[in-house]
Amino acid sequence: MTGYAAASADSPRGRLTLELRSVNARFLDVQFRIAEELRVLEPALRESIGARVSRGKVDCRFFLGEPAGGGKPQRLNPEALARLRSLTDEARVAFPEAPTLRIGDVLRWPGVIAEEPADEETLRRVAGELCVRALEELVAARGREGAKLAETIRARVAAMRARVDEIAPLVPQAIAAYQAKITERLKEALGTADDDRVRAELALFSAKADVHEELDRLRAHLAEVERSLRQGGPVGKRLDFLAQELNREANTLAAKSSSAQLSDGALELKLLVEQIREQVQNIE
């Protein structure tokens, strides 16, 4: 299922921003675009996402910006200043005519400006809270889409039930009509009116053409689809399996059809199953 979520919060290293984008996929695939200084947090983020999302391609973008109140806290490093002063005095002895250092030169000297040490524990805590907020928003968005897809599938299931109920009364009529037709053909082909031989052939045909078992299994699978939708939770893979079974029964029904009406009904069922399979691919 698709979804988007974003959350931001201040941390000891600056302002953290986490973006999550989800698109349809049969399995879980988490991709990260994360700042190098935050790479240490990736395993925990991956675990948190995997605990809440079981299907779909999830793009996670995690980056660091300036704090909301301005730049990072900074101070002068006394040790670096002392080293620079000592080096300057030695250089002045060697080059007495050299100009003195300007303030800007001093501030640009490596190590003179020291940043406050980052609080690693606080950073992890803030990142964890940020991930929880973003995941809640993402899961809620996916849930809203899932509810709409479930309604679409329920409508297809209702249509299939109605079609099965229309097909069931046609089966005895179709078999009887086809039996009468092949009875005449058998008598012509065999050149005899041997009733025993004809009855044996008709019994064999009736066993092969009987689709009541397929209709019963279709009803059972449709009931299981409805039960899974009512149950909620991650049911996409289960629905995918049930859609395959529905398609199998519809194919068998089409192969055993003994009339144009039964064939048309089987084709309509296959079309509805295919529509269900397309939607199921998008459900977690």
C-alpha angles and dihedrals in degrees: 000000000000127000145144132213136168135183135175135194139165119257136176089269099045138280114336119209124189123191124186124192122183129192133173120286134148093236137027113276117172118191123187133208102181136161113256093237088057097045091105088068095057098092092054092047092049091051093049093050092047090052093057104030123050102170137033139049110285122194112200119196115187120175142160127234139173116295116265092248096050136274128356117283109271138180140176117270108229093198092053091047091052092051091048091050091050092049090047092053091050091047092050090057090054094040107027093169095054115115118251121258117269122226091252090055091050094050092050092053110112112262097010092107110053124195121218110264113260119249101231094190093052090047091055092047093050092046091050093051090047091052092050092053094047093046092050089054093045094048091048091052092048090047092055091051091046091055090055092048090049090055090051091052092047089054090052091048091052090051091050092049090052091049093049090050089052093048098047097070091047095060099077091043093050093047092048092049092047091047091055090050097049091043089066092044093049092051090050093046095044093042090222140086093226100157094194092056092046092048091051092052092047092050090052091049093047092053091051095043097046107111099173090106091054091048091051091051091048090054091048093050092047090052089051091051090053091047091051091050091051091048092057126191124094101341101143097107092046091050089048089056092047091050089055090052092048089052091050092054093045090052091050090048090053092048093051097042113128099189141041091248092055091047092051090049092050091050091051089051091051090051092051091047090052090052089052091049091053091054094042090060087066097051123093 
